[in-house]
Amino acid sequence: MKFKFKESEGESGIKSKDERFKIVAGRRVQNILNQMRLLRNCANKSNYSYNKEQVDKIFKVINEEWKHVQSEFNKHKSKDKGFSL
């Protein structure tokens, strides 16, 4: 399954921030998905040997980085305007 953003046609290479985001984010997400599929291949016990601690360490570091990425996107979502009733 491909995750794709549609590239917009712009003036001779000049793109808006939105267009650049779609292009760059689309490529980066696709790269992440491809790398995840490759990592999934490592689960094949016929080809690899691993233990629970190794697997836990892999997912711990991936989950920590994922939380950092999410927090970067969410911190720009809305600014707290303070308390009001």
HTML snippet that shows the backbone in 3Dmol.js (N, CA, C, O; Angstrom):
<script src="https://3Dmol.org/build/3Dmol-min.js"></script>
<div id="view" style="width:600px;height:400px;position:relative"></div>
<script>
const pdb = `
ATOM      1  N   MET A   1       0.845  -1.181   0.000  1.00  0.00           N
ATOM      2  CA  MET A   1       0.000   0.000   0.000  1.00  0.00           C
ATOM      3  C   MET A   1       0.884   1.236   0.000  1.00  0.00           C
ATOM      4  O   MET A   1       1.744   1.380   0.869  1.00  0.00           O
ATOM      5  N   LYS A   2       0.693   2.098  -0.929  1.00  0.00           N
ATOM      6  CA  LYS A   2       1.483   3.317  -1.029  1.00  0.00           C
ATOM      7  C   LYS A   2       0.772   4.461  -0.335  1.00  0.00           C
ATOM      8  O   LYS A   2      -0.441   4.623  -0.468  1.00  0.00           O
ATOM      9  N   PHE A   3       1.524   5.247   0.400  1.00  0.00           N
ATOM     10  CA  PHE A   3       1.023   6.452   1.047  1.00  0.00           C
ATOM     11  C   PHE A   3       1.546   7.595   0.216  1.00  0.00           C
ATOM     12  O   PHE A   3       2.751   7.847   0.200  1.00  0.00           O
ATOM     13  N   LYS A   4       0.662   8.296  -0.480  1.00  0.00           N
ATOM     14  CA  LYS A   4       1.129   9.302  -1.415  1.00  0.00           C
ATOM     15  C   LYS A   4       0.378  10.606  -1.266  1.00  0.00           C
ATOM     16  O   LYS A   4      -0.844  10.624  -1.119  1.00  0.00           O
ATOM     17  N   PHE A   5       1.115  11.685  -1.307  1.00  0.00           N
ATOM     18  CA  PHE A   5       0.523  13.001  -1.435  1.00  0.00           C
ATOM     19  C   PHE A   5       0.622  13.384  -2.901  1.00  0.00           C
ATOM     20  O   PHE A   5       1.613  13.069  -3.559  1.00  0.00           O
ATOM     21  N   LYS A   6      -0.363  14.038  -3.403  1.00  0.00           N
ATOM     22  CA  LYS A   6      -0.354  14.471  -4.790  1.00  0.00           C
ATOM     23  C   LYS A   6       0.505  15.730  -4.909  1.00  0.00           C
ATOM     24  O   LYS A   6       0.313  16.693  -4.167  1.00  0.00           O
ATOM     25  N   GLU A   7       1.440  15.715  -5.838  1.00  0.00           N
ATOM     26  CA  GLU A   7       2.274  16.888  -6.066  1.00  0.00           C
ATOM     27  C   GLU A   7       1.486  17.911  -6.861  1.00  0.00           C
ATOM     28  O   GLU A   7       0.838  17.581  -7.854  1.00  0.00           O
ATOM     29  N   SER A   8       1.549  19.162  -6.411  1.00  0.00           N
ATOM     30  CA  SER A   8       0.842  20.238  -7.104  1.00  0.00           C
ATOM     31  C   SER A   8       1.701  20.805  -8.215  1.00  0.00           C
ATOM     32  O   SER A   8       2.928  20.818  -8.127  1.00  0.00           O
ATOM     33  N   GLU A   9       1.047  21.267  -9.249  1.00  0.00           N
ATOM     34  CA  GLU A   9       1.768  21.932 -10.324  1.00  0.00           C
ATOM     35  C   GLU A   9       1.915  23.384  -9.918  1.00  0.00           C
ATOM     36  O   GLU A   9       0.926  24.054  -9.623  1.00  0.00           O
ATOM     37  N   GLY A  10       3.147  23.874  -9.901  1.00  0.00           N
ATOM     38  CA  GLY A  10       3.385  25.251  -9.496  1.00  0.00           C
ATOM     39  C   GLY A  10       4.190  25.986 -10.537  1.00  0.00           C
ATOM     40  O   GLY A  10       4.568  25.427 -11.566  1.00  0.00           O
ATOM     41  N   GLU A  11       4.448  27.253 -10.255  1.00  0.00           N
ATOM     42  CA  GLU A  11       5.247  28.086 -11.152  1.00  0.00           C
ATOM     43  C   GLU A  11       6.693  27.653 -11.095  1.00  0.00           C
ATOM     44  O   GLU A  11       7.287  27.661 -10.017  1.00  0.00           O
ATOM     45  N   SER A  12       7.260  27.289 -12.175  1.00  0.00           N
ATOM     46  CA  SER A  12       8.671  26.949 -12.367  1.00  0.00           C
ATOM     47  C   SER A  12       9.428  26.610 -11.079  1.00  0.00           C
ATOM     48  O   SER A  12      10.447  27.231 -10.778  1.00  0.00           O
ATOM     49  N   GLY A  13       8.941  25.644 -10.330  1.00  0.00           N
ATOM     50  CA  GLY A  13       9.654  25.175  -9.155  1.00  0.00           C
ATOM     51  C   GLY A  13       9.358  25.934  -7.876  1.00  0.00           C
ATOM     52  O   GLY A  13       9.791  25.499  -6.809  1.00  0.00           O
ATOM     53  N   ILE A  14       8.650  27.037  -7.931  1.00  0.00           N
ATOM     54  CA  ILE A  14       8.325  27.784  -6.714  1.00  0.00           C
ATOM     55  C   ILE A  14       7.078  27.167  -6.106  1.00  0.00           C
ATOM     56  O   ILE A  14       6.014  27.124  -6.722  1.00  0.00           O
ATOM     57  N   LYS A  15       7.240  26.686  -4.870  1.00  0.00           N
ATOM     58  CA  LYS A  15       6.131  25.999  -4.215  1.00  0.00           C
ATOM     59  C   LYS A  15       5.815  26.674  -2.891  1.00  0.00           C
ATOM     60  O   LYS A  15       6.697  27.228  -2.235  1.00  0.00           O
ATOM     61  N   SER A  16       4.557  26.621  -2.511  1.00  0.00           N
ATOM     62  CA  SER A  16       4.152  27.175  -1.227  1.00  0.00           C
ATOM     63  C   SER A  16       4.606  26.229  -0.115  1.00  0.00           C
ATOM     64  O   SER A  16       5.007  25.095  -0.378  1.00  0.00           O
ATOM     65  N   LYS A  17       4.539  26.700   1.111  1.00  0.00           N
ATOM     66  CA  LYS A  17       4.910  25.867   2.253  1.00  0.00           C
ATOM     67  C   LYS A  17       4.037  24.618   2.297  1.00  0.00           C
ATOM     68  O   LYS A  17       4.516  23.530   2.614  1.00  0.00           O
ATOM     69  N   ASP A  18       2.768  24.778   1.981  1.00  0.00           N
ATOM     70  CA  ASP A  18       1.840  23.652   1.978  1.00  0.00           C
ATOM     71  C   ASP A  18       2.242  22.612   0.937  1.00  0.00           C
ATOM     72  O   ASP A  18       2.248  21.413   1.215  1.00  0.00           O
ATOM     73  N   GLU A  19       2.573  23.077  -0.246  1.00  0.00           N
ATOM     74  CA  GLU A  19       2.988  22.164  -1.323  1.00  0.00           C
ATOM     75  C   GLU A  19       4.292  21.456  -0.957  1.00  0.00           C
ATOM     76  O   GLU A  19       4.428  20.250  -1.167  1.00  0.00           O
ATOM     77  N   ARG A  20       5.249  22.209  -0.409  1.00  0.00           N
ATOM     78  CA  ARG A  20       6.521  21.598  -0.004  1.00  0.00           C
ATOM     79  C   ARG A  20       6.307  20.561   1.089  1.00  0.00           C
ATOM     80  O   ARG A  20       6.930  19.499   1.074  1.00  0.00           O
ATOM     81  N   PHE A  21       5.412  20.873   2.054  1.00  0.00           N
ATOM     82  CA  PHE A  21       5.106  19.930   3.119  1.00  0.00           C
ATOM     83  C   PHE A  21       4.563  18.629   2.544  1.00  0.00           C
ATOM     84  O   PHE A  21       5.007  17.544   2.920  1.00  0.00           O
ATOM     85  N   LYS A  22       3.610  18.737   1.640  1.00  0.00           N
ATOM     86  CA  LYS A  22       3.001  17.546   1.049  1.00  0.00           C
ATOM     87  C   LYS A  22       4.034  16.686   0.334  1.00  0.00           C
ATOM     88  O   LYS A  22       4.011  15.461   0.449  1.00  0.00           O
ATOM     89  N   ILE A  23       4.933  17.318  -0.398  1.00  0.00           N
ATOM     90  CA  ILE A  23       5.953  16.578  -1.139  1.00  0.00           C
ATOM     91  C   ILE A  23       6.940  15.914  -0.184  1.00  0.00           C
ATOM     92  O   ILE A  23       7.187  14.711  -0.269  1.00  0.00           O
ATOM     93  N   VAL A  24       7.502  16.710   0.725  1.00  0.00           N
ATOM     94  CA  VAL A  24       8.527  16.194   1.634  1.00  0.00           C
ATOM     95  C   VAL A  24       7.940  15.175   2.604  1.00  0.00           C
ATOM     96  O   VAL A  24       8.512  14.103   2.797  1.00  0.00           O
ATOM     97  N   ALA A  25       6.799  15.502   3.218  1.00  0.00           N
ATOM     98  CA  ALA A  25       6.189  14.581   4.178  1.00  0.00           C
ATOM     99  C   ALA A  25       5.772  13.287   3.487  1.00  0.00           C
ATOM    100  O   ALA A  25       5.931  12.205   4.052  1.00  0.00           O
ATOM    101  N   GLY A  26       5.248  13.389   2.288  1.00  0.00           N
ATOM    102  CA  GLY A  26       4.844  12.188   1.555  1.00  0.00           C
ATOM    103  C   GLY A  26       6.008  11.243   1.324  1.00  0.00           C
ATOM    104  O   GLY A  26       5.890  10.035   1.526  1.00  0.00           O
ATOM    105  N   ARG A  27       7.133  11.804   0.898  1.00  0.00           N
ATOM    106  CA  ARG A  27       8.331  10.978   0.679  1.00  0.00           C
ATOM    107  C   ARG A  27       8.824  10.369   1.980  1.00  0.00           C
ATOM    108  O   ARG A  27       9.171   9.189   2.032  1.00  0.00           O
ATOM    109  N   ARG A  28       8.854  11.173   3.021  1.00  0.00           N
ATOM    110  CA  ARG A  28       9.383  10.689   4.303  1.00  0.00           C
ATOM    111  C   ARG A  28       8.496   9.613   4.914  1.00  0.00           C
ATOM    112  O   ARG A  28       8.999   8.637   5.470  1.00  0.00           O
ATOM    113  N   VAL A  29       7.187   9.783   4.816  1.00  0.00           N
ATOM    114  CA  VAL A  29       6.275   8.754   5.331  1.00  0.00           C
ATOM    115  C   VAL A  29       6.454   7.466   4.540  1.00  0.00           C
ATOM    116  O   VAL A  29       6.484   6.382   5.121  1.00  0.00           O
ATOM    117  N   GLN A  30       6.571   7.573   3.233  1.00  0.00           N
ATOM    118  CA  GLN A  30       6.782   6.381   2.412  1.00  0.00           C
ATOM    119  C   GLN A  30       8.079   5.686   2.794  1.00  0.00           C
ATOM    120  O   GLN A  30       8.125   4.458   2.866  1.00  0.00           O
ATOM    121  N   ASN A  31       9.136   6.456   3.041  1.00  0.00           N
ATOM    122  CA  ASN A  31      10.409   5.870   3.474  1.00  0.00           C
ATOM    123  C   ASN A  31      10.264   5.146   4.812  1.00  0.00           C
ATOM    124  O   ASN A  31      10.808   4.057   4.993  1.00  0.00           O
ATOM    125  N   ILE A  32       9.539   5.746   5.737  1.00  0.00           N
ATOM    126  CA  ILE A  32       9.318   5.113   7.046  1.00  0.00           C
ATOM    127  C   ILE A  32       8.565   3.802   6.873  1.00  0.00           C
ATOM    128  O   ILE A  32       8.934   2.788   7.465  1.00  0.00           O
ATOM    129  N   LEU A  33       7.508   3.820   6.063  1.00  0.00           N
ATOM    130  CA  LEU A  33       6.726   2.598   5.837  1.00  0.00           C
ATOM    131  C   LEU A  33       7.588   1.507   5.207  1.00  0.00           C
ATOM    132  O   LEU A  33       7.489   0.340   5.588  1.00  0.00           O
ATOM    133  N   ASN A  34       8.425   1.876   4.255  1.00  0.00           N
ATOM    134  CA  ASN A  34       9.320   0.895   3.630  1.00  0.00           C
ATOM    135  C   ASN A  34      10.289   0.305   4.649  1.00  0.00           C
ATOM    136  O   ASN A  34      10.522  -0.904   4.661  1.00  0.00           O
ATOM    137  N   GLN A  35      10.850   1.152   5.496  1.00  0.00           N
ATOM    138  CA  GLN A  35      11.783   0.668   6.513  1.00  0.00           C
ATOM    139  C   GLN A  35      11.083  -0.212   7.543  1.00  0.00           C
ATOM    140  O   GLN A  35      11.677  -1.167   8.043  1.00  0.00           O
ATOM    141  N   MET A  36       9.833   0.095   7.863  1.00  0.00           N
ATOM    142  CA  MET A  36       9.074  -0.737   8.795  1.00  0.00           C
ATOM    143  C   MET A  36       8.835  -2.128   8.202  1.00  0.00           C
ATOM    144  O   MET A  36       8.895  -3.131   8.913  1.00  0.00           O
ATOM    145  N   ARG A  37       8.567  -2.179   6.910  1.00  0.00           N
ATOM    146  CA  ARG A  37       8.384  -3.478   6.248  1.00  0.00           C
ATOM    147  C   ARG A  37       9.682  -4.285   6.304  1.00  0.00           C
ATOM    148  O   ARG A  37       9.658  -5.497   6.521  1.00  0.00           O
ATOM    149  N   LEU A  38      10.806  -3.611   6.109  1.00  0.00           N
ATOM    150  CA  LEU A  38      12.091  -4.298   6.202  1.00  0.00           C
ATOM    151  C   LEU A  38      12.351  -4.794   7.621  1.00  0.00           C
ATOM    152  O   LEU A  38      12.858  -5.900   7.812  1.00  0.00           O
ATOM    153  N   LEU A  39      12.008  -3.985   8.608  1.00  0.00           N
ATOM    154  CA  LEU A  39      12.162  -4.410   9.997  1.00  0.00           C
ATOM    155  C   LEU A  39      11.267  -5.612  10.293  1.00  0.00           C
ATOM    156  O   LEU A  39      11.667  -6.536  11.002  1.00  0.00           O
ATOM    157  N   ARG A  40      10.068  -5.591   9.750  1.00  0.00           N
ATOM    158  CA  ARG A  40       9.140  -6.706   9.941  1.00  0.00           C
ATOM    159  C   ARG A  40       9.754  -8.013   9.443  1.00  0.00           C
ATOM    160  O   ARG A  40       9.491  -9.073  10.013  1.00  0.00           O
ATOM    161  N   ASN A  41      10.563  -7.953   8.395  1.00  0.00           N
ATOM    162  CA  ASN A  41      11.239  -9.153   7.892  1.00  0.00           C
ATOM    163  C   ASN A  41      12.142  -9.778   8.949  1.00  0.00           C
ATOM    164  O   ASN A  41      12.372 -10.987   8.932  1.00  0.00           O
ATOM    165  N   CYS A  42      12.650  -8.969   9.860  1.00  0.00           N
ATOM    166  CA  CYS A  42      13.526  -9.480  10.923  1.00  0.00           C
ATOM    167  C   CYS A  42      12.778 -10.381  11.907  1.00  0.00           C
ATOM    168  O   CYS A  42      13.410 -11.095  12.685  1.00  0.00           O
ATOM    169  N   ALA A  43      11.463 -10.360  11.885  1.00  0.00           N
ATOM    170  CA  ALA A  43      10.673 -11.203  12.777  1.00  0.00           C
ATOM    171  C   ALA A  43      10.670 -12.666  12.328  1.00  0.00           C
ATOM    172  O   ALA A  43      10.206 -13.534  13.066  1.00  0.00           O
ATOM    173  N   ASN A  44      11.175 -12.944  11.146  1.00  0.00           N
ATOM    174  CA  ASN A  44      11.189 -14.301  10.595  1.00  0.00           C
ATOM    175  C   ASN A  44      12.207 -15.157  11.352  1.00  0.00           C
ATOM    176  O   ASN A  44      13.415 -15.007  11.170  1.00  0.00           O
ATOM    177  N   LYS A  45      11.704 -16.052  12.200  1.00  0.00           N
ATOM    178  CA  LYS A  45      12.571 -16.905  13.030  1.00  0.00           C
ATOM    179  C   LYS A  45      13.370 -17.913  12.198  1.00  0.00           C
ATOM    180  O   LYS A  45      14.343 -18.485  12.688  1.00  0.00           O
ATOM    181  N   SER A  46      12.971 -18.127  10.965  1.00  0.00           N
ATOM    182  CA  SER A  46      13.739 -19.033  10.099  1.00  0.00           C
ATOM    183  C   SER A  46      15.080 -18.415   9.699  1.00  0.00           C
ATOM    184  O   SER A  46      16.049 -19.123   9.427  1.00  0.00           O
ATOM    185  N   ASN A  47      15.113 -17.079   9.671  1.00  0.00           N
ATOM    186  CA  ASN A  47      16.319 -16.381   9.248  1.00  0.00           C
ATOM    187  C   ASN A  47      17.079 -15.695  10.377  1.00  0.00           C
ATOM    188  O   ASN A  47      18.273 -15.426  10.244  1.00  0.00           O
ATOM    189  N   TYR A  48      16.400 -15.410  11.487  1.00  0.00           N
ATOM    190  CA  TYR A  48      17.000 -14.627  12.559  1.00  0.00           C
ATOM    191  C   TYR A  48      16.696 -15.255  13.919  1.00  0.00           C
ATOM    192  O   TYR A  48      15.709 -15.970  14.097  1.00  0.00           O
ATOM    193  N   SER A  49      17.576 -14.960  14.862  1.00  0.00           N
ATOM    194  CA  SER A  49      17.382 -15.383  16.239  1.00  0.00           C
ATOM    195  C   SER A  49      17.389 -14.141  17.121  1.00  0.00           C
ATOM    196  O   SER A  49      18.289 -13.308  17.013  1.00  0.00           O
ATOM    197  N   TYR A  50      16.410 -14.012  17.977  1.00  0.00           N
ATOM    198  CA  TYR A  50      16.319 -12.844  18.861  1.00  0.00           C
ATOM    199  C   TYR A  50      15.543 -13.234  20.098  1.00  0.00           C
ATOM    200  O   TYR A  50      14.854 -14.253  20.124  1.00  0.00           O
ATOM    201  N   ASN A  51      15.665 -12.402  21.133  1.00  0.00           N
ATOM    202  CA  ASN A  51      14.934 -12.670  22.365  1.00  0.00           C
ATOM    203  C   ASN A  51      13.983 -11.518  22.679  1.00  0.00           C
ATOM    204  O   ASN A  51      14.010 -10.480  22.018  1.00  0.00           O
ATOM    205  N   LYS A  52      13.155 -11.709  23.681  1.00  0.00           N
ATOM    206  CA  LYS A  52      12.131 -10.727  24.036  1.00  0.00           C
ATOM    207  C   LYS A  52      12.751  -9.384  24.419  1.00  0.00           C
ATOM    208  O   LYS A  52      12.211  -8.334  24.072  1.00  0.00           O
ATOM    209  N   GLU A  53      13.869  -9.409  25.126  1.00  0.00           N
ATOM    210  CA  GLU A  53      14.517  -8.169  25.542  1.00  0.00           C
ATOM    211  C   GLU A  53      14.961  -7.342  24.337  1.00  0.00           C
ATOM    212  O   GLU A  53      14.829  -6.118  24.341  1.00  0.00           O
ATOM    213  N   GLN A  54      15.476  -7.993  23.326  1.00  0.00           N
ATOM    214  CA  GLN A  54      15.900  -7.290  22.115  1.00  0.00           C
ATOM    215  C   GLN A  54      14.708  -6.650  21.412  1.00  0.00           C
ATOM    216  O   GLN A  54      14.774  -5.505  20.964  1.00  0.00           O
ATOM    217  N   VAL A  55      13.632  -7.399  21.324  1.00  0.00           N
ATOM    218  CA  VAL A  55      12.422  -6.889  20.671  1.00  0.00           C
ATOM    219  C   VAL A  55      11.849  -5.730  21.475  1.00  0.00           C
ATOM    220  O   VAL A  55      11.448  -4.716  20.904  1.00  0.00           O
ATOM    221  N   ASP A  56      11.807  -5.874  22.805  1.00  0.00           N
ATOM    222  CA  ASP A  56      11.301  -4.802  23.660  1.00  0.00           C
ATOM    223  C   ASP A  56      12.131  -3.528  23.495  1.00  0.00           C
ATOM    224  O   ASP A  56      11.583  -2.425  23.472  1.00  0.00           O
ATOM    225  N   LYS A  57      13.439  -3.679  23.383  1.00  0.00           N
ATOM    226  CA  LYS A  57      14.326  -2.526  23.210  1.00  0.00           C
ATOM    227  C   LYS A  57      14.046  -1.818  21.878  1.00  0.00           C
ATOM    228  O   LYS A  57      14.024  -0.588  21.815  1.00  0.00           O
ATOM    229  N   ILE A  58      13.835  -2.592  20.833  1.00  0.00           N
ATOM    230  CA  ILE A  58      13.512  -2.018  19.517  1.00  0.00           C
ATOM    231  C   ILE A  58      12.243  -1.183  19.605  1.00  0.00           C
ATOM    232  O   ILE A  58      12.221  -0.029  19.177  1.00  0.00           O
ATOM    233  N   PHE A  59      11.175  -1.774  20.167  1.00  0.00           N
ATOM    234  CA  PHE A  59       9.904  -1.068  20.196  1.00  0.00           C
ATOM    235  C   PHE A  59       9.899   0.083  21.186  1.00  0.00           C
ATOM    236  O   PHE A  59       9.159   1.051  21.004  1.00  0.00           O
ATOM    237  N   LYS A  60      10.706  -0.004  22.223  1.00  0.00           N
ATOM    238  CA  LYS A  60      10.805   1.101  23.172  1.00  0.00           C
ATOM    239  C   LYS A  60      11.375   2.333  22.484  1.00  0.00           C
ATOM    240  O   LYS A  60      10.823   3.426  22.606  1.00  0.00           O
ATOM    241  N   VAL A  61      12.470   2.164  21.768  1.00  0.00           N
ATOM    242  CA  VAL A  61      13.101   3.312  21.110  1.00  0.00           C
ATOM    243  C   VAL A  61      12.229   3.855  19.971  1.00  0.00           C
ATOM    244  O   VAL A  61      12.178   5.066  19.759  1.00  0.00           O
ATOM    245  N   ILE A  62      11.552   2.977  19.247  1.00  0.00           N
ATOM    246  CA  ILE A  62      10.650   3.424  18.181  1.00  0.00           C
ATOM    247  C   ILE A  62       9.486   4.205  18.776  1.00  0.00           C
ATOM    248  O   ILE A  62       9.131   5.269  18.268  1.00  0.00           O
ATOM    249  N   ASN A  63       8.886   3.688  19.851  1.00  0.00           N
ATOM    250  CA  ASN A  63       7.755   4.371  20.490  1.00  0.00           C
ATOM    251  C   ASN A  63       8.154   5.720  21.071  1.00  0.00           C
ATOM    252  O   ASN A  63       7.389   6.680  20.985  1.00  0.00           O
ATOM    253  N   GLU A  64       9.349   5.805  21.664  1.00  0.00           N
ATOM    254  CA  GLU A  64       9.819   7.080  22.203  1.00  0.00           C
ATOM    255  C   GLU A  64       9.976   8.118  21.097  1.00  0.00           C
ATOM    256  O   GLU A  64       9.568   9.269  21.250  1.00  0.00           O
ATOM    257  N   GLU A  65      10.566   7.704  19.996  1.00  0.00           N
ATOM    258  CA  GLU A  65      10.743   8.650  18.882  1.00  0.00           C
ATOM    259  C   GLU A  65       9.400   9.044  18.291  1.00  0.00           C
ATOM    260  O   GLU A  65       9.191  10.202  17.930  1.00  0.00           O
ATOM    261  N   TRP A  66       8.484   8.078  18.193  1.00  0.00           N
ATOM    262  CA  TRP A  66       7.143   8.361  17.665  1.00  0.00           C
ATOM    263  C   TRP A  66       6.438   9.401  18.532  1.00  0.00           C
ATOM    264  O   TRP A  66       5.776  10.297  18.008  1.00  0.00           O
ATOM    265  N   LYS A  67       6.576   9.288  19.857  1.00  0.00           N
ATOM    266  CA  LYS A  67       5.967  10.265  20.771  1.00  0.00           C
ATOM    267  C   LYS A  67       6.564  11.650  20.561  1.00  0.00           C
ATOM    268  O   LYS A  67       5.844  12.647  20.615  1.00  0.00           O
ATOM    269  N   HIS A  68       7.879  11.725  20.322  1.00  0.00           N
ATOM    270  CA  HIS A  68       8.514  13.016  20.066  1.00  0.00           C
ATOM    271  C   HIS A  68       7.977  13.644  18.785  1.00  0.00           C
ATOM    272  O   HIS A  68       7.710  14.845  18.741  1.00  0.00           O
ATOM    273  N   VAL A  69       7.821  12.836  17.752  1.00  0.00           N
ATOM    274  CA  VAL A  69       7.294  13.344  16.483  1.00  0.00           C
ATOM    275  C   VAL A  69       5.871  13.866  16.679  1.00  0.00           C
ATOM    276  O   VAL A  69       5.538  14.964  16.232  1.00  0.00           O
ATOM    277  N   GLN A  70       5.040  13.077  17.348  1.00  0.00           N
ATOM    278  CA  GLN A  70       3.656  13.499  17.587  1.00  0.00           C
ATOM    279  C   GLN A  70       3.600  14.786  18.394  1.00  0.00           C
ATOM    280  O   GLN A  70       2.793  15.666  18.100  1.00  0.00           O
ATOM    281  N   SER A  71       4.445  14.905  19.406  1.00  0.00           N
ATOM    282  CA  SER A  71       4.407  16.098  20.242  1.00  0.00           C
ATOM    283  C   SER A  71       4.817  17.337  19.455  1.00  0.00           C
ATOM    284  O   SER A  71       4.288  18.422  19.695  1.00  0.00           O
ATOM    285  N   GLU A  72       5.748  17.193  18.523  1.00  0.00           N
ATOM    286  CA  GLU A  72       6.140  18.333  17.686  1.00  0.00           C
ATOM    287  C   GLU A  72       4.975  18.812  16.831  1.00  0.00           C
ATOM    288  O   GLU A  72       4.767  20.015  16.680  1.00  0.00           O
ATOM    289  N   PHE A  73       4.215  17.877  16.273  1.00  0.00           N
ATOM    290  CA  PHE A  73       3.060  18.267  15.472  1.00  0.00           C
ATOM    291  C   PHE A  73       1.952  18.834  16.349  1.00  0.00           C
ATOM    292  O   PHE A  73       1.297  19.803  15.964  1.00  0.00           O
ATOM    293  N   ASN A  74       1.734  18.249  17.518  1.00  0.00           N
ATOM    294  CA  ASN A  74       0.639  18.677  18.390  1.00  0.00           C
ATOM    295  C   ASN A  74       0.915  19.986  19.107  1.00  0.00           C
ATOM    296  O   ASN A  74      -0.027  20.705  19.439  1.00  0.00           O
ATOM    297  N   LYS A  75       2.183  20.322  19.360  1.00  0.00           N
ATOM    298  CA  LYS A  75       2.458  21.562  20.089  1.00  0.00           C
ATOM    299  C   LYS A  75       2.116  22.795  19.265  1.00  0.00           C
ATOM    300  O   LYS A  75       1.919  23.874  19.823  1.00  0.00           O
ATOM    301  N   HIS A  76       2.043  22.651  17.960  1.00  0.00           N
ATOM    302  CA  HIS A  76       1.687  23.771  17.095  1.00  0.00           C
ATOM    303  C   HIS A  76       0.192  23.804  16.800  1.00  0.00           C
ATOM    304  O   HIS A  76      -0.307  24.718  16.143  1.00  0.00           O
ATOM    305  N   LYS A  77      -0.507  22.797  17.294  1.00  0.00           N
ATOM    306  CA  LYS A  77      -1.940  22.653  17.001  1.00  0.00           C
ATOM    307  C   LYS A  77      -2.758  23.807  17.614  1.00  0.00           C
ATOM    308  O   LYS A  77      -3.512  24.485  16.915  1.00  0.00           O
ATOM    309  N   SER A  78      -2.597  24.011  18.904  1.00  0.00           N
ATOM    310  CA  SER A  78      -3.352  25.078  19.539  1.00  0.00           C
ATOM    311  C   SER A  78      -2.583  25.609  20.736  1.00  0.00           C
ATOM    312  O   SER A  78      -1.977  24.845  21.487  1.00  0.00           O
ATOM    313  N   LYS A  79      -2.613  26.880  20.902  1.00  0.00           N
ATOM    314  CA  LYS A  79      -1.948  27.499  22.039  1.00  0.00           C
ATOM    315  C   LYS A  79      -2.984  27.674  23.139  1.00  0.00           C
ATOM    316  O   LYS A  79      -4.117  28.082  22.884  1.00  0.00           O
ATOM    317  N   ASP A  80      -2.580  27.359  24.369  1.00  0.00           N
ATOM    318  CA  ASP A  80      -3.469  27.538  25.518  1.00  0.00           C
ATOM    319  C   ASP A  80      -3.628  29.026  25.770  1.00  0.00           C
ATOM    320  O   ASP A  80      -2.649  29.741  25.985  1.00  0.00           O
ATOM    321  N   LYS A  81      -4.862  29.480  25.742  1.00  0.00           N
ATOM    322  CA  LYS A  81      -5.132  30.904  25.920  1.00  0.00           C
ATOM    323  C   LYS A  81      -5.423  31.248  27.366  1.00  0.00           C
ATOM    324  O   LYS A  81      -5.868  32.357  27.664  1.00  0.00           O
ATOM    325  N   GLY A  82      -5.178  30.313  28.264  1.00  0.00           N
ATOM    326  CA  GLY A  82      -5.412  30.597  29.669  1.00  0.00           C
ATOM    327  C   GLY A  82      -6.754  30.078  30.142  1.00  0.00           C
ATOM    328  O   GLY A  82      -7.492  29.426  29.404  1.00  0.00           O
ATOM    329  N   PHE A  83      -7.038  30.378  31.357  1.00  0.00           N
ATOM    330  CA  PHE A  83      -8.250  29.877  31.998  1.00  0.00           C
ATOM    331  C   PHE A  83      -9.405  30.844  31.779  1.00  0.00           C
ATOM    332  O   PHE A  83      -9.230  32.061  31.840  1.00  0.00           O
ATOM    333  N   SER A  84     -10.579  30.291  31.526  1.00  0.00           N
ATOM    334  CA  SER A  84     -11.788  31.123  31.475  1.00  0.00           C
ATOM    335  C   SER A  84     -12.988  30.270  31.811  1.00  0.00           C
ATOM    336  O   SER A  84     -13.000  29.063  31.566  1.00  0.00           O
ATOM    337  N   LEU A  85     -13.984  30.900  32.366  1.00  0.00           N
ATOM    338  CA  LEU A  85     -15.228  30.178  32.722  1.00  0.00           C
ATOM    339  C   LEU A  85     -16.329  30.511  31.760  1.00  0.00           C
ATOM    340  O   LEU A  85     -17.442  30.004  31.896  1.00  0.00           O
TER     341      LEU A  85
END
`;
const viewer = $3Dmol.createViewer("view");
viewer.addModel(pdb, "pdb");
viewer.setStyle({}, {cartoon: {color: "spectrum"}});
viewer.zoomTo();
viewer.render();
</script>
